[in-house]
Amino acid sequence: MLEISGIDVAYGDVQVLWDVSLEVKKGEIVALIGANGAGKSTTLLTISSLIRPRKGSVTYEGKPLHTRPPHEIITLGISHVPEGRRLFPEMTVRENLLLGALTPEAKKTRAEMLDHAFTLFPRLKERAKQAAGTLSGGEQQMCAIARGLMSKPRLLMLDEPSLGLSPLLVAEIFRVIEDVHKQGVTVLIVEQNVFKSLGVADRAYVLENGRVVLTGTGKDLLNDEHVKKAYLGL
């Protein structure tokens, strides 16, 4: 479904990714794990065409992404929920969600997807008329994920969805990720919560200092000695 082949990515003179390759097959949950500064968010930004690779290619369902403008990416069925939520704080929850359904195709199913979002996150329905900036951190993350789903994506990319949340809310976010996956959405998740992300992932990649150093099933990497020592403190 998604294939990244040998990309180098830099911010000006500072190179961040070196020869990174990975793939996401239709129907999978794939996790990209690593420490702060490893290049995980940069990888997602490159997929979304917000950064252009110096070398290599990014293809989705056989079509190149790295040559397209960013606004076209969502029309292909890809939704990117960025790190930090990036909500419009003075707009209501409902208004923020509707902004996720601005493509011509998404507008046709806007009411249906709004109901779906409120079913996944009942708390958002209770706060539909509340300014997004007044929500708790967990509620804001729910709103960001729900907005990402409003375009009815086939591939959902999540950047640090559990960052800064309580253990109870982390469990809730991962429950929703699994529910969305069961409904047929392919998921690529970037996470520092290695235990949780590998627990739900079909496959995973470990990114260190801008390079892929390990790949395997989620279960295999949970049992890998390097992963246990470096990321799980075992």
Residue pairs with C-beta under 8 A, 6 or more apart in sequence:
1 23
1 24
1 25
1 26
1 28
1 60
1 61
1 154
1 155
1 186
2 23
2 24
2 47
2 58
2 59
2 60
2 155
2 186
2 188
3 22
3 23
3 24
3 57
3 58
3 59
3 60
4 20
4 21
4 22
4 23
4 43
4 46
4 47
4 56
4 57
4 58
5 21
5 56
5 57
5 58
5 59
6 19
6 20
6 21
6 55
6 56
6 57
7 17
7 19
7 20
7 21
7 46
7 53
7 54
7 55
7 56
7 57
7 58
7 66
8 15
8 17
8 18
8 19
8 20
8 53
8 54
8 55
8 56
9 15
9 16
9 17
9 20
9 39
9 42
9 43
9 46
9 51
9 53
9 54
10 16
10 17
10 54
11 51
15 54
15 210
16 39
16 42
16 210
17 39
17 42
17 43
17 46
17 53
17 210
17 211
18 210
18 211
19 55
19 56
19 211
20 39
20 43
20 56
20 207
20 210
20 211
20 212
21 56
21 212
22 30
22 32
22 43
22 205
22 212
22 215
24 30
24 155
24 186
24 188
25 186
26 154
26 186
27 184
27 186
28 186
28 187
28 202
28 203
29 177
29 178
29 181
29 186
29 187
29 189
29 200
29 201
29 202
29 218
30 187
30 188
30 189
30 201
30 202
30 203
30 204
30 205
31 189
31 190
31 191
31 197
31 198
31 200
31 201
31 203
31 204
31 205
31 218
32 40
32 43
32 188
32 189
32 190
32 191
32 204
32 205
32 207
33 40
33 190
33 191
33 192
33 194
33 197
33 198
33 204
33 205
33 206
33 207
33 221
33 227
33 231
34 40
34 206
34 207
34 208
35 192
35 208
35 230
35 231
36 192
38 207
38 208
38 209
38 210
39 207
39 209
39 210
40 159
40 190
40 207
41 82
41 83
41 159
41 160
41 190
42 51
43 190
43 207
44 80
44 82
44 157
44 159
44 188
44 190
45 51
46 52
46 53
46 58
46 66
47 58
47 60
47 65
47 73
47 78
47 80
47 157
47 188
48 70
48 73
48 78
48 80
48 157
49 58
49 65
49 66
49 68
49 69
49 70
49 72
49 73
50 70
52 66
53 66
56 66
57 64
57 66
58 64
58 65
58 66
59 65
60 76
60 78
60 155
61 76
63 76
65 73
65 76
73 80
74 80
74 103
74 151
74 153
75 103
75 105
77 152
77 153
77 154
77 155
78 153
78 154
78 155
78 157
79 100
79 148
79 149
79 151
79 153
79 155
79 156
79 157
80 148
80 157
80 159
81 144
81 145
81 147
81 148
81 156
81 157
81 158
81 159
81 161
82 144
82 159
83 159
83 160
83 163
83 190
85 140
85 141
85 143
85 144
86 144
87 96
87 132
87 133
87 140
87 143
87 144
87 147
88 95
88 96
88 99
88 132
89 131
89 132
89 133
89 134
90 131
90 132
90 133
91 99
91 131
91 132
92 128
92 129
92 130
92 131
92 132
93 124
93 127
93 128
93 129
93 130
93 132
93 135
93 143
94 114
94 128
94 129
96 132
96 143
96 147
97 114
97 117
97 124
97 143
97 146
97 147
97 150
98 110
98 114
98 150
99 147
99 150
100 106
100 146
100 147
100 148
100 149
100 150
100 151
101 107
101 109
101 110
101 113
101 114
101 150
101 151
103 151
105 151
105 152
106 113
106 150
106 151
106 152
109 152
110 150
113 149
113 150
113 151
113 152
114 150
116 149
117 124
117 146
117 147
117 149
117 150
118 124
118 125
118 128
120 146
120 149
120 176
120 179
120 180
121 142
121 143
121 145
121 146
121 176
123 139
123 142
124 139
124 142
124 143
124 146
127 135
127 139
132 140
132 143
135 143
137 164
137 165
137 169
138 165
138 166
138 169
138 172
138 173
141 161
141 162
141 165
141 169
141 173
142 172
142 173
142 176
144 161
145 158
145 161
145 173
145 176
148 156
148 158
149 156
149 180
149 185
153 185
154 185
154 186
155 185
155 186
155 187
155 188
156 180
156 185
156 186
156 187
156 188
157 187
157 188
157 189
157 190
158 177
158 187
158 188
158 189
158 190
158 191
159 190
160 190
160 191
160 192
161 173
161 177
161 189
161 191
162 169
162 170
162 173
162 174
162 191
162 193
162 196
163 192
165 173
170 193
170 196
174 196
174 199
174 200
177 187
177 189
177 200
178 200
180 187
181 187
181 200
189 197
189 200
189 201
191 197
194 227
194 231
194 232
195 222
195 232
197 204
197 218
198 204
198 218
198 219
198 221
198 222
198 227
199 218
199 222
200 218
201 217
201 218
202 217
202 218
203 215
203 216
203 217
203 218
204 215
204 216
204 217
204 218
204 221
205 212
205 214
205 215
206 212
206 213
206 214
206 215
206 221
206 226
206 227
207 213
214 221
214 224
214 226
214 227
216 224
221 227
222 228
222 232
228 234
